[in-house]
Amino acid sequence: MKIQRRHFLKLGLFQAVALGTAQKTFSAPVRSTAQRAEPSILQGATDDTRTQFSIVYDRTDLEIYAVNSQGQRRLPDEVRPISFPNHPKKILKVFFSNLLPNETYHLNIMDPLTGKTIDEREFQTLDLNKPTVRFAICSCMNEKEHSPDIWRNMVNNKPDVLFFIGDSVYADSGSSGAPDPAYLWQRFCEARSTLEIYFSKKLIPIFATWDDHDFGFNDANSLSYSFVKESQQNFLSFFAQDESHCRLLEKGPGVSSALKFRNHLFLLLDDRSFRLPRGSKERYAHWGQEQETWMLNHVRQNQGPSWLMNGSQFFPAVPWKESVSGDHPFQFQAFLQELKSIPNKVIFASGDVHYSEISRIEPEAVGYETFEFTSSSIHSRNFPGVPDVIPNNRRIAGTGQRNYIMVDSEISGGVSVFKATSYAGNNSVKFQKDFKI
C-alpha cells in the first residue's frame, strides 16, 4: 500500500473528508475471498492463430483439448507442467496453434481416469482486421478485498485484451519479512484460486507486468530484495507469455514485453528488476539502461503512438508514494529529453496508487500534448476523499472508487483517437473522455 493514513493526517484533510464522503461515495462491494477448488485458468499471449494458457490445479494428469463450433477436436502442441517442491498446486502451460480468428473454441479439461469433464471454458484468438482495439488497464488486485462483480462487469464489456500492469498478487501479505520463493509460489496460488477472472467461463487474453507487491514486497527494489531472478521465474510461470505462441509479442529485459497489435504498440515495462533505491541519482535508476534503450528503440520504430505501461506512476511526484519523477528524477528528465528527440509519440499508463486519474501532460514535457492514465484499483484498500486530496495540477478526471479503465482506440495515419472510460463493478461510469494524439 503506497498511501499511508498518516500522510493524510499531516495534510489535515483525512478526517474531514472521511466524515463528509465515506458513506455517500464508498459503498461496500460484494466480496468473496474463498479459494476455489476447480482449475484456475488464464488465457495468455495470443495472436490470430495461436494462444496459450496457464492452468493452476492440484493435478497434472489431465486430458486437455480444444473444440471448435463444428465439434472438431484440436489437441495442444505442448502441455508443459511446472511445480514447486512440496507444494500441492501445479501449473500446466498449454499451447495451441493453427486456430482460426472469429471462431469460438471451448477449452476442455478431462479426467482421463473417469472420462468426466473437470472444466470447460470459451476462448477466441485475436481478430487483427478490426479497425479498433478495446483493452482494459487493470492494477492492484488484493484477493483479501476481492470483488467478483467488477471482473464479471469487465468480461461483459468485451475487451479484446486485458493489461495487468502491477500488483496482480499481494505476495507479501501475511509475511513477517521479505517473501522467499516458496512464499511467492504460495501467495500466487492463493490469488489464482480466488480471483473471479480466472474462473470466468469466457476467457480473455491477459498480458502482464508487475509492480512491488507481485515482485516481492512494498516499495521493493533490485537491491532491497534478494530473490529477483527467482521472482521473475515465478511471475512468468503463473502468466502465459511465451513468444513461441504469439508472433505479436516480444520479450524484453526482466519481465517486460512489447505487444504489437495491429498498428498499436504496447510496452509493458519492468519497474522492479533494475530499480535502485528512491533518491538514486544514477542515470538509469528506474528501468536500467538496457530496458530504456529497448523501450526507446521500439518507440522510434513504431509508426503511430506507443503506450508505455508502468507499475509506478510516471509524472506525479507526491512525496508519500512512488513515481518515476519523484523517485528517480535524473533518469526521468533524461528520458523525457530522449522522447523529445523522437518524432513518434507516446501515451503513458500506470497503476499502484489505489485511485484512478487522467493527467494532461503539457507539450513542454515531451514536445507535444499527451496523457497519463492511472488505473487503480480493481479491489484493494481505498481511502475516502482520494484523489481529490492528492495534489496534481495535471489531473483532468479521477475517481477513488474501485474501478478499471477501458480504452477504445483506433490509430490511422499516425493519429490515435480513443475513448477512456472508468467503470466500477456495478457498470457505473466514473468518468469518460475522448482524446486525439
Secondary structure, DSSP 8 states (H G I E B T S, - for coil): ----HHHHHHHT-HHHHHHHHHHHH-----------SS-EEEE-S--SS-EEEEEEES----EEEEE-TT--EE--SEEEEE--TT-S-EEEEEEE-S--TT--EEEEEE-TTT--EEEEEEE----TT-S-EEEEEE--B-GGG--HHHHHHHHHT--SEEEE-S-SS-TTTT-SSS--HHHHHHHHHHHHTT-GGGG-SB---EEE---HHHHSSTT--TTT-S-HHHHHHHHHHHS---GGG-TTEEE-STT-EEEEETTEEEEE--SSTT---TT---TTTTT-HHHHHHHHHHHHH-SS-EEEEESSBSS---TTS-BHHHH-HHHHHHHHHHHHT-SS-EEEEE--SSSEEEEEE-HHHHSS-EEEEE---SBS---TTTTTTS--TTEEEEE-SS-EEEEEEEEETTEEEEEEEEE-TTS-EEEEEEEE-
